[in-house]
Amino acid sequence: MSESGFSIDFTDFDKKTKRLVQRAMPEVASKGVREAGQEWKLDADNVPPKTPHKEGHLRASGKVSKVNIEGQNISVEVSYDAPYARRWHEVEPGLINWSESGVGPKYLESKAVRFANKYMNIVASNIRRVR
């Protein structure tokens, strides 16, 4: 009986692949983080409690920052920079009679808590596309 075969040692391949993935992953994930930030702003503007906009330019002042990559940490910031943005966000519920239904305080923070899984799924979806 004749037998033949061969073996492959993937040790070096695995090490190099891991380094490649570690270098590429932040860039890949950053696209998803940016998309999640954009979705977060849309939710803040459109899902109650919504960003107040009937009086002034608060909603128009909203922006999604450039993605920041520091090592394995990737972040994006959603902010509103009208001078009164923080005051309206932090006002105690019930203290203001809003001129439009559906708007209110915590218009940004409430979405971060409520839709955290949705935003993480956006990031994960971008990473899965690369595999």
Residue pairs with C-beta under 8 A, 6 or more apart in sequence:
22 72
24 130
25 127
26 69
26 71
26 72
26 74
27 69
28 126
28 127
28 130
29 74
29 123
29 126
29 127
30 67
30 69
30 74
31 126
32 122
32 123
32 124
32 125
32 126
32 127
33 67
33 74
33 75
33 76
33 123
34 64
34 67
34 76
35 122
35 123
35 126
36 76
36 119
36 120
36 122
36 123
37 64
37 65
37 67
37 76
37 77
37 78
38 64
39 115
39 118
39 119
39 122
40 64
40 78
40 108
40 111
40 112
40 115
40 119
41 62
41 63
41 64
41 78
43 111
43 115
44 50
44 51
44 62
44 78
44 107
44 108
44 111
45 51
45 53
45 59
45 62
45 107
47 111
48 102
48 103
48 104
49 102
49 103
49 104
49 105
49 106
49 107
49 110
50 100
50 102
50 103
50 104
50 107
51 58
51 59
51 62
51 80
51 103
51 107
51 108
52 58
52 59
52 88
52 98
52 100
52 103
52 104
52 107
53 59
53 60
53 100
53 103
54 99
54 100
54 103
55 99
56 82
56 84
57 82
58 80
58 82
58 84
58 85
58 88
59 80
61 80
61 81
61 82
61 85
62 78
62 79
62 80
63 78
63 79
63 80
63 81
64 76
64 77
64 78
65 76
65 77
65 78
65 79
66 76
67 74
67 75
67 76
68 74
68 75
68 76
78 108
79 85
80 89
80 108
88 96
88 105
88 107
89 105
89 106
89 107
89 108
89 109
90 105
91 105
92 105
93 104
93 105
96 104
96 105
98 104
112 119
